[in-house]
């Protein structure tokens, strides 16, 4: 790739990350419960992804098995979206997004166990730092911590990170044939929509999370449509297109931009500024740990020293 081409691709990746960073803000503006917001952001994205997938159908040579694998990855994304949106309510969009991005540590450890990809020592150093940071963020050391229920927010955030890790591992193997990204994303989004529809009506889900409200309201669903177009479609397609074409260092920077920007939007737009000193320290520790793993914790296999 030429220098100009690399710069254009990096710009696409940064624009995609910036677009996705607004998704928690748009969700909060929708004033919907987690089940409803998570489901409809997927549902509203499907027609646009379907159109894009139709336009490139001749280039999609995947087998039916691979397509079902992408759909299955979407089913794993469903519980992640549900608990992630719940965590936003409990502890704020910035912290919820930051905890969710700790999946980079879980994916690295899982790849080590499942695929023999030996992690960089940075991952082993970062794990206890993240655990300390999460304990501080939960507010258990504070008399009046920030958040509606910070302990529950941290728990839901960790659950989201695990589900997101499983999704990424499966999704990684769902596009080995390098099909058009819009086609693969359509399959995964359809799986996520179905999974969220089922979870939204399960009695077990209603015990902890409000049930899915299928009655559209205005302007709440207007914000969800904007979220679907800006983030679920445009943002993710931009990132999916750009990242495989970028050097590893550039890829890592683009990935890190999204949670950092979401923290900023939470402070500037949603006025999430009442964190205790312990919680701020916890945010700093988790951010440093995720940054170190993203930049320096790439896994390697015995026959592959670089990615």
One Martini backbone bead per residue (centre of mass of N, CA, C, O) as a GRO file, in nm:
protein
  307
    1UNK     BB    1   0.097   0.035   0.021
    2UNK     BB    2   0.068   0.352   0.003
    3UNK     BB    3   0.091   0.633   0.175
    4UNK     BB    4  -0.180   0.752   0.083
    5UNK     BB    5  -0.342   0.491   0.129
    6UNK     BB    6  -0.281   0.467   0.433
    7UNK     BB    7  -0.407   0.736   0.515
    8UNK     BB    8  -0.695   0.677   0.415
    9UNK     BB    9  -0.739   0.425   0.587
   10UNK     BB   10  -0.692   0.562   0.859
   11UNK     BB   11  -0.923   0.763   0.833
   12UNK     BB   12  -1.147   0.554   0.819
   13UNK     BB   13  -1.090   0.428   1.098
   14UNK     BB   14  -1.127   0.690   1.266
   15UNK     BB   15  -1.416   0.750   1.174
   16UNK     BB   16  -1.532   0.486   1.278
   17UNK     BB   17  -1.453   0.519   1.577
   18UNK     BB   18  -1.599   0.789   1.617
   19UNK     BB   19  -1.882   0.690   1.551
   20UNK     BB   20  -1.900   0.465   1.773
   21UNK     BB   21  -1.857   0.657   2.024
   22UNK     BB   22  -2.173   0.761   2.001
   23UNK     BB   23  -2.364   0.524   2.078
   24UNK     BB   24  -2.417   0.574   2.387
   25UNK     BB   25  -2.541   0.854   2.356
   26UNK     BB   26  -2.777   0.776   2.170
   27UNK     BB   27  -2.900   0.578   2.366
   28UNK     BB   28  -2.962   0.775   2.597
   29UNK     BB   29  -3.144   0.960   2.418
   30UNK     BB   30  -3.371   0.737   2.368
   31UNK     BB   31  -3.496   0.632   2.639
   32UNK     BB   32  -3.431   0.322   2.666
   33UNK     BB   33  -3.409   0.016   2.732
   34UNK     BB   34  -3.177  -0.225   2.686
   35UNK     BB   35  -3.348  -0.423   2.517
   36UNK     BB   36  -3.454  -0.212   2.312
   37UNK     BB   37  -3.194  -0.074   2.214
   38UNK     BB   38  -3.036  -0.326   2.120
   39UNK     BB   39  -3.243  -0.437   1.917
   40UNK     BB   40  -3.302  -0.181   1.729
   41UNK     BB   41  -3.010  -0.130   1.632
   42UNK     BB   42  -3.020  -0.393   1.463
   43UNK     BB   43  -3.286  -0.380   1.304
   44UNK     BB   44  -3.226  -0.098   1.156
   45UNK     BB   45  -2.963  -0.215   1.005
   46UNK     BB   46  -3.057  -0.447   0.813
   47UNK     BB   47  -3.159  -0.310   0.546
   48UNK     BB   48  -2.883  -0.180   0.473
   49UNK     BB   49  -2.712  -0.440   0.478
   50UNK     BB   50  -2.881  -0.593   0.269
   51UNK     BB   51  -2.827  -0.404   0.033
   52UNK     BB   52  -2.517  -0.430   0.034
   53UNK     BB   53  -2.514  -0.740   0.002
   54UNK     BB   54  -2.660  -0.743  -0.271
   55UNK     BB   55  -2.450  -0.572  -0.438
   56UNK     BB   56  -2.210  -0.808  -0.347
   57UNK     BB   57  -2.300  -1.111  -0.409
   58UNK     BB   58  -2.080  -1.202  -0.625
   59UNK     BB   59  -1.839  -1.184  -0.392
   60UNK     BB   60  -1.993  -1.407  -0.225
   61UNK     BB   61  -1.821  -1.731  -0.152
   62UNK     BB   62  -1.949  -1.855   0.078
   63UNK     BB   63  -2.041  -2.085   0.278
   64UNK     BB   64  -2.296  -2.193   0.469
   65UNK     BB   65  -2.124  -2.247   0.719
   66UNK     BB   66  -1.999  -1.959   0.737
   67UNK     BB   67  -2.264  -1.805   0.763
   68UNK     BB   68  -2.358  -1.948   1.026
   69UNK     BB   69  -2.117  -1.853   1.191
   70UNK     BB   70  -2.187  -1.552   1.181
   71UNK     BB   71  -2.463  -1.587   1.310
   72UNK     BB   72  -2.352  -1.711   1.575
   73UNK     BB   73  -2.191  -1.464   1.657
   74UNK     BB   74  -2.444  -1.288   1.695
   75UNK     BB   75  -2.561  -1.449   1.932
   76UNK     BB   76  -2.319  -1.365   2.118
   77UNK     BB   77  -2.374  -1.053   2.097
   78UNK     BB   78  -2.643  -1.020   2.244
   79UNK     BB   79  -2.559  -1.034   2.551
   80UNK     BB   80  -2.359  -0.806   2.530
   81UNK     BB   81  -2.558  -0.578   2.457
   82UNK     BB   82  -2.738  -0.607   2.706
   83UNK     BB   83  -2.521  -0.560   2.935
   84UNK     BB   84  -2.399  -0.300   2.824
   85UNK     BB   85  -2.657  -0.123   2.841
   86UNK     BB   86  -2.688  -0.169   3.143
   87UNK     BB   87  -2.416  -0.051   3.239
   88UNK     BB   88  -2.475   0.240   3.154
   89UNK     BB   89  -2.697   0.285   3.367
   90UNK     BB   90  -2.523   0.209   3.630
   91UNK     BB   91  -2.215   0.373   3.532
   92UNK     BB   92  -2.193   0.466   3.248
   93UNK     BB   93  -2.057   0.503   2.933
   94UNK     BB   94  -1.752   0.517   2.980
   95UNK     BB   95  -1.704   0.274   3.169
   96UNK     BB   96  -1.855   0.055   3.012
   97UNK     BB   97  -1.670   0.077   2.761
   98UNK     BB   98  -1.402   0.021   2.898
   99UNK     BB   99  -1.469  -0.260   3.009
  100UNK     BB  100  -1.540  -0.389   2.735
  101UNK     BB  101  -1.233  -0.345   2.625
  102UNK     BB  102  -1.109  -0.585   2.803
  103UNK     BB  103  -1.128  -0.812   2.584
  104UNK     BB  104  -0.829  -0.812   2.493
  105UNK     BB  105  -0.743  -0.997   2.728
  106UNK     BB  106  -0.933  -1.239   2.687
  107UNK     BB  107  -0.856  -1.308   2.395
  108UNK     BB  108  -0.559  -1.365   2.450
  109UNK     BB  109  -0.604  -1.595   2.654
  110UNK     BB  110  -0.785  -1.773   2.472
  111UNK     BB  111  -0.577  -1.806   2.240
  112UNK     BB  112  -0.373  -1.952   2.413
  113UNK     BB  113  -0.559  -2.198   2.485
  114UNK     BB  114  -0.688  -2.270   2.190
  115UNK     BB  115  -0.423  -2.177   1.974
  116UNK     BB  116  -0.126  -2.121   2.093
  117UNK     BB  117  -0.105  -1.805   2.156
  118UNK     BB  118   0.149  -1.638   2.271
  119UNK     BB  119   0.180  -1.404   2.502
  120UNK     BB  120   0.263  -1.121   2.611
  121UNK     BB  121   0.366  -1.009   2.921
  122UNK     BB  122   0.160  -0.771   2.933
  123UNK     BB  123  -0.091  -0.942   3.003
  124UNK     BB  124   0.004  -1.042   3.290
  125UNK     BB  125   0.035  -0.754   3.410
  126UNK     BB  126  -0.259  -0.633   3.344
  127UNK     BB  127  -0.465  -0.807   3.495
  128UNK     BB  128  -0.432  -0.699   3.795
  129UNK     BB  129  -0.484  -0.404   3.719
  130UNK     BB  130  -0.775  -0.440   3.629
  131UNK     BB  131  -0.887  -0.557   3.893
  132UNK     BB  132  -0.826  -0.307   4.063
  133UNK     BB  133  -0.981  -0.103   3.889
  134UNK     BB  134  -1.263  -0.237   3.919
  135UNK     BB  135  -1.282  -0.211   4.225
  136UNK     BB  136  -1.274   0.099   4.224
  137UNK     BB  137  -1.517   0.151   4.031
  138UNK     BB  138  -1.741   0.006   4.212
  139UNK     BB  139  -1.723   0.162   4.511
  140UNK     BB  140  -1.636  -0.015   4.775
  141UNK     BB  141  -1.447   0.243   4.893
  142UNK     BB  142  -1.715   0.415   4.896
  143UNK     BB  143  -1.983   0.613   5.012
  144UNK     BB  144  -2.024   0.796   4.717
  145UNK     BB  145  -2.054   0.680   4.430
  146UNK     BB  146  -2.068   0.662   4.102
  147UNK     BB  147  -2.382   0.571   4.025
  148UNK     BB  148  -2.658   0.379   4.050
  149UNK     BB  149  -2.480   0.080   4.024
  150UNK     BB  150  -2.157   0.005   4.024
  151UNK     BB  151  -2.139  -0.295   4.080
  152UNK     BB  152  -2.334  -0.384   3.858
  153UNK     BB  153  -2.182  -0.243   3.629
  154UNK     BB  154  -1.922  -0.413   3.648
  155UNK     BB  155  -2.050  -0.690   3.611
  156UNK     BB  156  -2.178  -0.632   3.335
  157UNK     BB  157  -1.917  -0.545   3.196
  158UNK     BB  158  -1.771  -0.818   3.224
  159UNK     BB  159  -1.978  -0.986   3.077
  160UNK     BB  160  -1.947  -0.832   2.811
  161UNK     BB  161  -1.647  -0.899   2.763
  162UNK     BB  162  -1.689  -1.204   2.735
  163UNK     BB  163  -1.896  -1.209   2.505
  164UNK     BB  164  -1.720  -1.040   2.308
  165UNK     BB  165  -1.492  -1.244   2.293
  166UNK     BB  166  -1.652  -1.478   2.171
  167UNK     BB  167  -1.740  -1.327   1.922
  168UNK     BB  168  -1.456  -1.263   1.802
  169UNK     BB  169  -1.357  -1.553   1.772
  170UNK     BB  170  -1.581  -1.645   1.578
  171UNK     BB  171  -1.568  -1.409   1.369
  172UNK     BB  172  -1.278  -1.466   1.279
  173UNK     BB  173  -1.384  -1.756   1.145
  174UNK     BB  174  -1.620  -1.626   0.946
  175UNK     BB  175  -1.378  -1.470   0.740
  176UNK     BB  176  -1.153  -1.643   0.580
  177UNK     BB  177  -1.271  -1.569   0.279
  178UNK     BB  178  -1.304  -1.262   0.241
  179UNK     BB  179  -1.564  -1.124   0.247
  180UNK     BB  180  -1.778  -0.896   0.238
  181UNK     BB  181  -1.845  -0.705   0.511
  182UNK     BB  182  -2.153  -0.664   0.471
  183UNK     BB  183  -2.229  -0.966   0.472
  184UNK     BB  184  -2.115  -1.050   0.747
  185UNK     BB  185  -2.268  -0.831   0.911
  186UNK     BB  186  -2.549  -0.921   0.844
  187UNK     BB  187  -2.539  -1.199   0.977
  188UNK     BB  188  -2.461  -1.100   1.265
  189UNK     BB  189  -2.698  -0.900   1.305
  190UNK     BB  190  -2.921  -1.109   1.278
  191UNK     BB  191  -2.833  -1.279   1.520
  192UNK     BB  192  -2.856  -1.051   1.730
  193UNK     BB  193  -3.155  -0.986   1.691
  194UNK     BB  194  -3.263  -1.262   1.768
  195UNK     BB  195  -3.131  -1.284   2.047
  196UNK     BB  196  -3.268  -1.024   2.163
  197UNK     BB  197  -3.558  -1.114   2.126
  198UNK     BB  198  -3.540  -1.354   2.318
  199UNK     BB  199  -3.424  -1.209   2.572
  200UNK     BB  200  -3.663  -0.994   2.595
  201UNK     BB  201  -3.877  -1.253   2.682
  202UNK     BB  202  -3.735  -1.366   2.912
  203UNK     BB  203  -3.780  -1.424   3.242
  204UNK     BB  204  -3.483  -1.406   3.329
  205UNK     BB  205  -3.437  -1.119   3.218
  206UNK     BB  206  -3.670  -0.974   3.381
  207UNK     BB  207  -3.531  -1.009   3.662
  208UNK     BB  208  -3.288  -0.786   3.567
  209UNK     BB  209  -3.443  -0.684   3.303
  210UNK     BB  210  -3.612  -0.515   3.102
  211UNK     BB  211  -3.834  -0.557   2.876
  212UNK     BB  212  -3.931  -0.564   2.564
  213UNK     BB  213  -4.027  -0.283   2.354
  214UNK     BB  214  -4.216  -0.287   2.048
  215UNK     BB  215  -4.303   0.012   2.080
  216UNK     BB  216  -4.267   0.280   1.911
  217UNK     BB  217  -4.098   0.591   1.977
  218UNK     BB  218  -4.112   0.954   2.003
  219UNK     BB  219  -3.768   1.018   1.957
  220UNK     BB  220  -3.619   0.753   2.039
  221UNK     BB  221  -3.611   0.597   1.753
  222UNK     BB  222  -3.451   0.813   1.609
  223UNK     BB  223  -3.187   0.759   1.762
  224UNK     BB  224  -3.166   0.456   1.678
  225UNK     BB  225  -3.143   0.507   1.376
  226UNK     BB  226  -2.888   0.676   1.393
  227UNK     BB  227  -2.721   0.458   1.529
  228UNK     BB  228  -2.741   0.247   1.303
  229UNK     BB  229  -2.615   0.421   1.075
  230UNK     BB  230  -2.353   0.543   1.211
  231UNK     BB  231  -2.253   0.272   1.366
  232UNK     BB  232  -2.358  -0.016   1.267
  233UNK     BB  233  -2.277   0.061   0.973
  234UNK     BB  234  -2.060   0.280   0.908
  235UNK     BB  235  -1.853   0.231   1.134
  236UNK     BB  236  -1.806  -0.082   1.103
  237UNK     BB  237  -1.735  -0.081   0.799
  238UNK     BB  238  -1.487   0.097   0.819
  239UNK     BB  239  -1.326  -0.085   1.009
  240UNK     BB  240  -1.344  -0.355   0.849
  241UNK     BB  241  -1.193  -0.234   0.604
  242UNK     BB  242  -0.923  -0.108   0.737
  243UNK     BB  243  -0.767  -0.300   0.937
  244UNK     BB  244  -0.646  -0.519   0.730
  245UNK     BB  245  -0.477  -0.257   0.584
  246UNK     BB  246  -0.309  -0.216   0.845
  247UNK     BB  247  -0.090  -0.161   1.057
  248UNK     BB  248  -0.067  -0.256   1.379
  249UNK     BB  249  -0.028   0.025   1.511
  250UNK     BB  250  -0.275   0.157   1.375
  251UNK     BB  251  -0.488  -0.037   1.474
  252UNK     BB  252  -0.454   0.015   1.779
  253UNK     BB  253  -0.527   0.315   1.774
  254UNK     BB  254  -0.813   0.288   1.659
  255UNK     BB  255  -0.926   0.109   1.888
  256UNK     BB  256  -0.867   0.318   2.127
  257UNK     BB  257  -1.040   0.565   2.045
  258UNK     BB  258  -1.330   0.489   2.130
  259UNK     BB  259  -1.317   0.481   2.450
  260UNK     BB  260  -1.195   0.763   2.481
  261UNK     BB  261  -1.425   0.923   2.346
  262UNK     BB  262  -1.653   0.822   2.530
  263UNK     BB  263  -1.543   0.949   2.784
  264UNK     BB  264  -1.562   1.237   2.676
  265UNK     BB  265  -1.867   1.242   2.607
  266UNK     BB  266  -1.964   1.181   2.892
  267UNK     BB  267  -1.851   1.450   3.005
  268UNK     BB  268  -1.954   1.671   2.792
  269UNK     BB  269  -2.261   1.566   2.730
  270UNK     BB  270  -2.352   1.391   3.011
  271UNK     BB  271  -2.202   1.474   3.276
  272UNK     BB  272  -1.971   1.256   3.380
  273UNK     BB  273  -1.837   1.411   3.692
  274UNK     BB  274  -1.881   1.227   3.987
  275UNK     BB  275  -1.624   1.093   4.052
  276UNK     BB  276  -1.418   0.943   4.239
  277UNK     BB  277  -1.094   0.898   4.309
  278UNK     BB  278  -1.101   0.591   4.289
  279UNK     BB  279  -1.242   0.578   4.013
  280UNK     BB  280  -1.031   0.739   3.854
  281UNK     BB  281  -0.804   0.540   3.910
  282UNK     BB  282  -0.943   0.298   3.780
  283UNK     BB  283  -0.963   0.415   3.496
  284UNK     BB  284  -0.661   0.450   3.456
  285UNK     BB  285  -0.575   0.152   3.492
  286UNK     BB  286  -0.748   0.028   3.268
  287UNK     BB  287  -0.642   0.203   3.035
  288UNK     BB  288  -0.345   0.121   3.059
  289UNK     BB  289  -0.384  -0.184   3.024
  290UNK     BB  290  -0.523  -0.179   2.747
  291UNK     BB  291  -0.301  -0.027   2.600
  292UNK     BB  292  -0.067  -0.230   2.645
  293UNK     BB  293  -0.206  -0.472   2.508
  294UNK     BB  294  -0.271  -0.344   2.232
  295UNK     BB  295   0.037  -0.259   2.169
  296UNK     BB  296   0.211  -0.526   2.329
  297UNK     BB  297   0.003  -0.807   2.336
  298UNK     BB  298   0.062  -0.979   2.105
  299UNK     BB  299   0.012  -1.272   1.961
  300UNK     BB  300   0.191  -1.587   1.912
  301UNK     BB  301   0.310  -1.836   1.716
  302UNK     BB  302   0.530  -2.079   1.613
  303UNK     BB  303   0.467  -1.970   1.288
  304UNK     BB  304   0.405  -1.662   1.413
  305UNK     BB  305   0.549  -1.345   1.492
  306UNK     BB  306   0.337  -1.188   1.317
  307UNK     BB  307   0.043  -0.996   1.195
   0.00000   0.00000   0.00000
